[in-house]
Amino acid sequence: MRGQRQLAGAGIRACQLALAQRDGLVPVLPDAFAPGFETWIAMHEDLRASRACRVVFDALAEGLRAHAGGRG
């Protein structure tokens, strides 16, 4: 984990909340801006019948949904 001293003077910037929390950063203007974004996951249609690919795909989708706070 980076120390706050190393990040001092970096200014105000946008980043993912999980990354900011990992590095010990705190929100400065939490309600001022909250960009939305679409995220798509896809697999080749030939792999859709593969149980292993489907399990990984579903786990990835659930992980992304959890990371996004249940949205989507």
Residue pairs with C-beta under 8 A, 6 or more apart in sequence:
1 22
1 23
1 24
2 23
2 24
3 24
4 24
4 25
7 23
7 24
7 25
12 28
12 29
14 33
14 35
15 25
17 27
18 67
20 26
20 27
39 64
39 68
39 72
41 57
41 60
41 61
41 64
43 53
43 57
47 53
48 54
64 72
65 71
65 72
